[in-house]
């Protein structure tokens, strides 16, 4: 039995390693190209993104590679009648499937850790690289388009050109909110990483605001680095680790209690003063709206830990379904076996996962319902396990 287990694990390991390298390389290249095109990132900064983009690709490549390796190997064994030969020797399928399930369980634990790591180390590393490249990104955009506009379209920079020392030639900065236009002869760009801002030092300026203008002197203009590079919002539950989620839930609960005390104080004051419109008081309505917003935030925070555990353990449930299904089909054709496993995952797992997430985030269902998709896949896999043991 030990020889059989070592043979299965060795062959599975080789197939998994080959598929992991192939899929990870593909996802890594796509991720790097996407970041380079979206951010106008110079090549020397693209290489610095490799470890962080690689970490993000793991949550996609681990499940699909594990499913592919299991279906390829067991489809080949079943198609070559090796499973029948093992049964003839008195070796039931559960004997050689158990080590595979144990390995899948361990990989799932790694997947949970990766999901938790990604929300802190991965995006934070990408943010650091992009912030470090902010000056070059802005220069490249101005060299290419002669124009840069912040996402909120409140600040626009137009230049005639950029010289070899990265100085802006005849820049014009338009501030729509203040209705101010600042023109300059030249400008120099620098980055303050301590304050996360990019400063534009304008020389020999001319300021126009309506009919008023003045000229002469220099002026420093600042732009937030987040306005130059596209960085995810760190306030989202999906961008927090488990410890941050716990602290954020505690803070939100404290704020809800504070708002309830405000409502109670206003109602008490209104009752004491004999006010008949206490229930419609503006402060009370605002406090109620704030409580509703905080409760929705707590729902989203509460669903995040079970979501990460559920998505991490999809590796185990994919193997739980893929291995017995590939054996049951008895076909050596790896593509038909893989797609036969992938179809119920595509049609059942992801819709159930999306539905559970949506209902849990809205507070309609408890957070544990995000495991519904895994349970559904597990029940189908259990049926196939019974079939291969019976026949």
HUURFEN-V814145 format. One record per residue. N is the residue number from 1. RES is the residue in one letter. BURIAL is + if it has 16 or more other C-alpha atoms within 10 Angstrom, else -. Layout:
N|RES|BURIAL + N|RES|BURIAL
This chain:
1|X|- + 2|X|- + 3|X|- + 4|X|- + 5|X|+ + 6|X|- + 7|X|- + 8|X|+ + 9|X|- + 10|X|- + 11|X|- + 12|X|+ + 13|X|- + 14|X|- + 15|X|+ + 16|X|+ + 17|X|- + 18|X|- + 19|X|+ + 20|X|+ + 21|X|- + 22|X|- + 23|X|+ + 24|X|+ + 25|X|- + 26|X|- + 27|X|+ + 28|X|+ + 29|X|- + 30|X|- + 31|X|+ + 32|X|+ + 33|X|- + 34|X|- + 35|X|+ + 36|X|+ + 37|X|- + 38|X|- + 39|X|+ + 40|X|+ + 41|X|+ + 42|X|- + 43|X|- + 44|X|- + 45|X|- + 46|X|+ + 47|X|- + 48|X|+ + 49|X|+ + 50|X|- + 51|X|- + 52|X|+ + 53|X|+ + 54|X|+ + 55|X|+ + 56|X|+ + 57|X|+ + 58|X|+ + 59|X|+ + 60|X|- + 61|X|+ + 62|X|+ + 63|X|+ + 64|X|+ + 65|X|+ + 66|X|+ + 67|X|+ + 68|X|+ + 69|X|+ + 70|X|+ + 71|X|+ + 72|X|+ + 73|X|+ + 74|X|+ + 75|X|+ + 76|X|+ + 77|X|+ + 78|X|+ + 79|X|+ + 80|X|- + 81|X|- + 82|X|- + 83|X|+ + 84|X|+ + 85|X|- + 86|X|- + 87|X|- + 88|X|- + 89|X|- + 90|X|- + 91|X|- + 92|X|+ + 93|X|+ + 94|X|- + 95|X|- + 96|X|+ + 97|X|+ + 98|X|- + 99|X|- + 100|X|+ + 101|X|+ + 102|X|- + 103|X|- + 104|X|+ + 105|X|+ + 106|X|- + 107|X|+ + 108|X|+ + 109|X|+ + 110|X|+ + 111|X|+ + 112|X|+ + 113|X|- + 114|X|+ + 115|X|+ + 116|X|+ + 117|X|+ + 118|X|+ + 119|X|+ + 120|X|+ + 121|X|+ + 122|X|+ + 123|X|+ + 124|X|+ + 125|X|+ + 126|X|+ + 127|X|+ + 128|X|- + 129|X|+ + 130|X|+ + 131|X|+ + 132|X|+ + 133|X|+ + 134|X|+ + 135|X|+ + 136|X|+ + 137|X|+ + 138|X|+ + 139|X|+ + 140|X|+ + 141|X|+ + 142|X|+ + 143|X|+ + 144|X|- + 145|X|- + 146|X|+ + 147|X|+ + 148|X|+ + 149|X|+ + 150|X|- + 151|X|- + 152|X|- + 153|X|- + 154|X|- + 155|X|+ + 156|X|+ + 157|X|+ + 158|X|+ + 159|X|+ + 160|X|- + 161|X|+ + 162|X|+ + 163|X|- + 164|X|- + 165|X|- + 166|X|+ + 167|X|+ + 168|X|+ + 169|X|+ + 170|X|+ + 171|X|+ + 172|X|+ + 173|X|+ + 174|X|+ + 175|X|+ + 176|X|- + 177|X|- + 178|X|- + 179|X|- + 180|X|+ + 181|X|+ + 182|X|+ + 183|X|+ + 184|X|+ + 185|X|- + 186|X|+ + 187|X|+ + 188|X|- + 189|X|+ + 190|X|- + 191|X|+ + 192|X|- + 193|X|- + 194|X|- + 195|X|- + 196|X|+ + 197|X|+ + 198|X|+ + 199|X|+ + 200|X|+ + 201|X|+ + 202|X|+ + 203|X|+ + 204|X|- + 205|X|+ + 206|X|+ + 207|X|+ + 208|X|+ + 209|X|- + 210|X|- + 211|X|- + 212|X|- + 213|X|- + 214|X|- + 215|X|- + 216|X|- + 217|X|- + 218|X|- + 219|X|- + 220|X|- + 221|X|- + 222|X|- + 223|X|- + 224|X|+ + 225|X|+ + 226|X|+ + 227|X|+ + 228|X|+ + 229|X|+ + 230|X|- + 231|X|- + 232|X|- + 233|X|- + 234|X|- + 235|X|- + 236|X|- + 237|X|+ + 238|X|+ + 239|X|+ + 240|X|+ + 241|X|+ + 242|X|+ + 243|X|- + 244|X|- + 245|X|+ + 246|X|- + 247|X|- + 248|X|+ + 249|X|+ + 250|X|- + 251|X|- + 252|X|+ + 253|X|+ + 254|X|- + 255|X|- + 256|X|+ + 257|X|- + 258|X|- + 259|X|+ + 260|X|+ + 261|X|- + 262|X|+ + 263|X|+ + 264|X|- + 265|X|- + 266|X|+ + 267|X|+ + 268|X|- + 269|X|- + 270|X|+ + 271|X|- + 272|X|- + 273|X|- + 274|X|- + 275|X|- + 276|X|- + 277|X|- + 278|X|+ + 279|X|- + 280|X|- + 281|X|- + 282|X|- + 283|X|- + 284|X|+ + 285|X|- + 286|X|- + 287|X|+ + 288|X|+ + 289|X|- + 290|X|+ + 291|X|+ + 292|X|- + 293|X|- + 294|X|+ + 295|X|+ + 296|X|- + 297|X|+ + 298|X|+ + 299|X|+ + 300|X|+ + 301|X|+ + 302|X|+ + 303|X|+ + 304|X|+ + 305|X|+ + 306|X|+ + 307|X|+ + 308|X|+ + 309|X|+ + 310|X|+ + 311|X|+ + 312|X|+ + 313|X|+ + 314|X|+ + 315|X|+ + 316|X|+ + 317|X|+ + 318|X|+ + 319|X|+ + 320|X|+ + 321|X|+ + 322|X|+ + 323|X|+ + 324|X|+ + 325|X|+ + 326|X|+ + 327|X|+ + 328|X|+ + 329|X|+ + 330|X|+ + 331|X|+ + 332|X|+ + 333|X|- + 334|X|+ + 335|X|- + 336|X|+ + 337|X|+ + 338|X|+ + 339|X|- + 340|X|+ + 341|X|+ + 342|X|+ + 343|X|- + 344|X|- + 345|X|+ + 346|X|- + 347|X|- + 348|X|- + 349|X|+ + 350|X|- + 351|X|- + 352|X|+ + 353|X|+ + 354|X|- + 355|X|+ + 356|X|+ + 357|X|+ + 358|X|+ + 359|X|+ + 360|X|+ + 361|X|+ + 362|X|+ + 363|X|+ + 364|X|- + 365|X|- + 366|X|+ + 367|X|+ + 368|X|+ + 369|X|+ + 370|X|+ + 371|X|+ + 372|X|+ + 373|X|+ + 374|X|+ + 375|X|+ + 376|X|+ + 377|X|+ + 378|X|+ + 379|X|- + 380|X|+ + 381|X|+ + 382|X|- + 383|X|- + 384|X|+ + 385|X|+ + 386|X|- + 387|X|- + 388|X|+ + 389|X|- + 390|X|- + 391|X|-
